[in-house]
């Protein structure tokens, strides 16, 4: 609940920053004189930016279950399922969090953690991961996911995504309004934003959206390093996590639904938009601990 409170307080802080910045730069006087209410725009940006991210956070568990078709383990039916539950419970106890739900889904090697609350989270493991890794390596992967939960990574990702969304919505419309006012200067019959506002705001939303995605991806990569270190701490040594990453590097990463790719143990190995660092960098970071 502390992280949810932080999310709400950050919402208000972002709105204050937007309004104070426009006031200091004198932009608000220009915009108000030309018919744009900056307070209303900031409130609209906040609702759109944080609202969507917050709803996604609250829906993350049911969406994960639905999109992967996972089966939640309520009562273990096999020794492997019993081991999986016992291992997650042991790691959760060490991390000081409530026991997450645990589910298995069909797919290539991957795993993820999601949920709005650290004491009511979900850990999903693919059949490919269980079939292709030793139990020690699987435990390391589970420790990585439990570390994500203990670190509050789902909430912090929502926080950074919401901040970026809010700035994108606000700035794209402010720039659109400024451009439109410049194009229509001297037009005494203007009755509101014209085509210049529409085109510019759309173009700027795309451009700023790409820049925001780069920032969010960078943050996601940093949290992967922290979760790897957290897994080493929970396991009591770093070698199991190193072994798990090395094995994952030789396996085909399991595809997750697009909205969940930042949650998995493996991900895109691109550069600016990659949600996960390259396996080699993660291993090197662990070896340096």
Number of C-alpha atoms within 10 A of each C-alpha: 10 8 16 15 10 14 21 14 11 17 21 13 13 19 22 13 12 19 17 13 13 16 14 9 9 11 16 20 15 14 17 12 10 14 13 19 13 20 15 10 19 22 16 16 25 23 17 17 22 24 17 15 21 22 12 16 20 15 14 21 20 12 17 22 17 11 14 18 13 18 14 16 15 11 9 13 9 9 9 12 17 13 14 23 20 12 17 21 19 15 23 23 14 14 19 13 19 16 20 23 21 21 22 23 19 15 18 20 23 26 28 24 29 32 25 25 22 25 17 15 22 26 23 25 27 20 16 20 23 19 12 15 17 15 17 15 23 22 23 28 26 27 29 30 31 34 28 24 29 21 17 17 24 23 24 18 20 21 23 20 22 27 24 21 25 25 22 24 23 24 19 22 22 23 16 25 24 21 18 21 21 11 14 16 10 9 9 7 7 11 8 12 18 15 12 18 22 15 14 20 25 16 14 19 23 14 13 19 18 15 15 20 18 17 16 23 21 18 17 22 18 13 21 25 19 19 23 27 22 24 27 22 16 23 19 10 13 20 17 21 28 23 17 20 23 16 15 21 14 9 15 12 19 20 16 21 11 7 12 18 18 24 23 23 24 26 21 15 13 11 13 14 18 20 27 27 22 18 19 13 11 22 20 11 15 18 11 7 8
